[in-house]
Amino acid sequence: MRATKLTVLVLAAAAVIGLACPGWASDDGQVVSIAAKDFVAAGLGRKGFDLLMEKNGRVFFVASPGEIAALAALRVSTVIETARFLQQAGQGLSAGGGINGAFHSTLELETDLRTLERDHPGLASLHEIGETLEKRKIYALKISDNASLDEHEPAVLFAGCHHAREWISVEVPYLFGKYLLENYDLSQEVRALVDASEIWIVPIANPDGLEYSIHVYRYWRKNRRANADGTYGVDINRNYGYAWGSDNVGSSGQPGSDVYRGTGPFSEPETAAIRNLFLVHDFRAMISFHSFAQDILFPWGYTTDAAPTDAELGAIAGTMAGLIAGVHGSVYSYGEGSRLLYLTNGDTVDWTYSIAGAPSYTIELPPVDIDHGGFFNDEAAIGAIFEENLPAMLYLTRYAVDHPLSLRPRILPLRERAEPALVRKPKLAARPASAPHR
Ligand SMILES: [Zn+2]
């Protein structure tokens, strides 16, 4: 759906200045910062805030009006950063293709996935792997030779948009699928990979949240679950079944929190859909795309203890970081999620790794920090961000084809219950300067 150019500009401008508009809903949040020492002194690390990053001695996160009032009552000095953030972000805002510009809405993605399937019969098949609370389909595009058959080939999963506001995370996996299909007849490397594997692409894991982010509130992160206390949303990247809810640092039991883990592991249709797909194929690797920070994170998220194959996970991540840097020079840091970032429990990659040790990565796409746009990416940069990630995605797919997990013992049981609190809490000050949310 295309609006007139004038309409688009007005809508785009409204999106940028939304937080300053009188009509902005009272439950919408602000980006705030607090001095890191005050953050630690007030014990805020245990309050379930969705931390965006730490920079220049200040911790940034999104807080609701109620949370800002509570911080004031604690006499914690906060700075509202929203205007500065949006001023930076607005410089690269789209003026084409609707308020979401060149970024996909759920309907636009469905249309484009159907086009890929239609134009590449035999190589692409589109699957509905679940339905959301608002009755939207969750789509997975399978790319393989004889795509309509289950040939039991090694499988790799590329997923995007667990978090609604991270629009760029839709585009990278989608463009990877498009690239594979359009280059199958042109590239020996692509043809060999596609023939030897099943590549599954789920560009939008959280369709309800994405629509809400596009049309109502740009910073929305969770799905749209109506919680029992009147709040909305479960953080579906805290709802997976391994070490779910193992403490209140890596996720929150408070429904209003941006990192609310839900009422139980896999309580949400989005995570159940990914689980059901993952368990019926020979998945040997996966990437879950997020933004922002330029990080490659691997298990564990729930503990700072090393995963059983920590060295292999790190070696693959290092290779991917090198491949990414080789394209446009972008530096992506890499390491265990719990060490490079902060503790998370119930996240996607801890669970996929827990099944059989499949190398599993969260890639936090550009920009590197809020001062470079945060959750806002210039639509003109979509192509470059995809290009720099392409060799890493090809490499991981090749790695998966060459490294069957069945040759290894199943190192970890599938657990869908909360674990006892095994977690060491790293000090906030130990975090890197650019620690974001994911
Ligand atoms: Zn995220």
Boltz pocket constraint, residues with backbone or C-beta under 6 A from the ligand:
constraints:
  - pocket:
      binder: B
      contacts: [[A, 162], [A, 163], [A, 166], [A, 289], [A, 290], [A, 291], [A, 437], [A, 438]]
      max_distance: 6.0
